[in-house]
Amino acid sequence: MDDLTKCLYEFLLERRMGDVVSDPEYREASHTLEMQMKKVEAGMNEEQGIELRVLLESVSAQNSIESEHLFHAALGLARELSALAG
């Protein structure tokens, strides 16, 4: 992702995605994740808990990268559609 696209992506995350936390579906998913984490961690020792957190952080990082690429693709599509309309 080039610097301009990354800057635009970060701007949207900071300024336009703030209301995601008020989305009922997002809140429910967050709550479910938290409850499931507590259940799973309750049956683990400390080392296993660390490994679980590393795994979840890796999944989260992968999802973030996918989201950035999706944003980049959507931006490219918007440019193409704009060129067709103009």
Phi, psi and chi 1 to 4 in degrees:
 res  aa     phi    psi   chi1   chi2   chi3   chi4
   1 MET       -  128.6 -169.9  177.0  -66.3      -
   2 ASP   -73.4  168.8   62.4   34.9      -      -
   3 ASP   -61.0  -41.7  -70.8  -19.7      -      -
   4 LEU   -64.2  -45.3  177.2   60.0      -      -
   5 THR   -64.3  -42.5  -54.9      -      -      -
   6 LYS   -63.0  -41.2 -172.3  144.7 -173.2   90.9
   7 CYS   -62.8  -44.2 -176.9      -      -      -
   8 LEU   -63.6  -42.5 -176.9   56.6      -      -
   9 TYR   -60.5  -47.1 -180.0   76.0      -      -
  10 GLU   -65.0  -37.8  -71.4  171.9    3.0      -
  11 PHE   -59.9  -46.7  170.3   81.4      -      -
  12 LEU   -63.5  -40.3  -73.2  173.2      -      -
  13 LEU   -61.0  -44.6  -76.7  178.4      -      -
  14 GLU   -74.2  -42.6  -69.3  173.2   14.4      -
  15 ARG   -99.9  -27.0  -56.7  -80.9  172.5   95.2
  16 ARG  -113.8  -12.6  -57.6  -69.6  172.8  109.2
  17 MET  -103.3    5.5  -66.8  -67.3  -67.0      -
  18 GLY   -59.4  -29.1      -      -      -      -
  19 ASP   -81.7   -0.2   62.4  -18.4      -      -
  20 VAL   -61.7  -32.6   72.1      -      -      -
  21 VAL   -70.0  -16.4  -66.4      -      -      -
  22 SER   -92.5   -4.0   63.4      -      -      -
  23 ASP   -71.6  123.0 -179.1  -59.7      -      -
  24 PRO   -57.5  -38.0  -20.9   29.5      -      -
  25 GLU   -65.6  -40.4 -170.8  175.3   13.9      -
  26 TYR   -65.1  -45.2  178.3   84.6      -      -
  27 ARG   -62.5  -40.8  -74.6 -162.9  -42.7 -104.2
  28 GLU   -64.9  -42.8 -176.9  178.4  -24.1      -
  29 ALA   -63.2  -40.7      -      -      -      -
  30 SER   -64.1  -42.4  -65.2      -      -      -
  31 HIS   -64.4  -44.9  177.8   72.7      -      -
  32 THR   -60.8  -43.6  -60.3      -      -      -
  33 LEU   -60.0  -46.2  174.7   64.0      -      -
  34 GLU   -62.8  -44.3 -174.5  177.9  -29.8      -
  35 MET   -64.6  -42.3  -65.7  -68.5  100.2      -
  36 GLN   -66.5  -39.0 -168.2   61.3   31.1      -
  37 MET   -60.4  -44.5  -78.4  -85.5  -59.7      -
  38 LYS   -62.6  -41.7  -73.7  178.9 -178.8  178.3
  39 LYS   -61.2  -49.1  -90.1 -167.4 -144.3  179.8
  40 VAL   -67.0  -44.5  171.1      -      -      -
  41 GLU   -66.2  -26.9  -74.8 -178.9  -32.6      -
  42 ALA   -61.6  -28.9      -      -      -      -
  43 GLY   -97.1   14.2      -      -      -      -
  44 MET  -116.9  154.8  -62.9 -179.4  152.0      -
  45 ASN   -85.4  178.3   62.4   36.4      -      -
  46 GLU   -61.4  -43.7 -174.2  176.5  -19.7      -
  47 GLU   -62.7  -42.9 -175.4  179.0  -30.6      -
  48 GLN   -64.7  -38.1  -69.7  169.0  -36.1      -
  49 GLY   -61.5  -40.4      -      -      -      -
  50 ILE   -64.0  -45.3  -69.4  169.2      -      -
  51 GLU   -60.9  -39.7  -69.0  -61.6  -39.3      -
  52 LEU   -62.5  -45.5  174.7   62.6      -      -
  53 ARG   -63.4  -38.9  -75.2 -172.8  -72.0  -76.8
  54 VAL   -63.3  -43.1  168.3      -      -      -
  55 LEU   -60.3  -47.8  171.4   65.3      -      -
  56 LEU   -65.7  -36.4  -68.0  173.7      -      -
  57 GLU   -64.9  -37.5  -72.7  171.6    5.5      -
  58 SER   -66.4  -42.2  -62.2      -      -      -
  59 VAL   -63.0  -43.2  168.9      -      -      -
  60 SER   -62.7  -42.1 -179.8      -      -      -
  61 ALA   -63.1  -42.3      -      -      -      -
  62 GLN   -62.6  -43.3 -179.6 -177.6   16.2      -
  63 ASN   -63.4  -37.0  -74.2  -23.6      -      -
  64 SER   -64.1  -42.4  -68.3      -      -      -
  65 ILE   -63.4  -43.0  -67.3  166.1      -      -
  66 GLU   -61.7  -40.8  -70.8  171.6   -0.5      -
  67 SER   -63.6  -40.2  -67.3      -      -      -
  68 GLU   -62.7  -42.4  -72.4  180.0   19.2      -
  69 HIS   -68.6  -36.7  -78.1  -93.8      -      -
  70 LEU   -63.4  -42.9  178.1   61.0      -      -
  71 PHE   -60.2  -45.2  171.9   77.7      -      -
  72 HIS   -61.1  -42.6 -167.4  -91.7      -      -
  73 ALA   -65.8  -41.2      -      -      -      -
  74 ALA   -65.5  -38.6      -      -      -      -
  75 LEU   -64.5  -42.5 -171.5   58.5      -      -
  76 GLY   -62.0  -41.5      -      -      -      -
  77 LEU   -63.6  -41.7  178.9   60.1      -      -
  78 ALA   -61.5  -40.2      -      -      -      -
  79 ARG   -62.7  -44.3  -72.1  177.6 -177.7  152.4
  80 GLU   -62.9  -44.6  -70.7  174.9   30.6      -
  81 LEU   -65.1  -37.6  -67.8  173.3      -      -
  82 SER   -64.4  -39.5  177.7      -      -      -
  83 ALA   -65.4  -37.6      -      -      -      -
  84 LEU   -67.7  -37.9  -69.8  173.7      -      -
  85 ALA   -77.8  -25.4      -      -      -      -
  86 GLY   -99.4      -      -      -      -      -
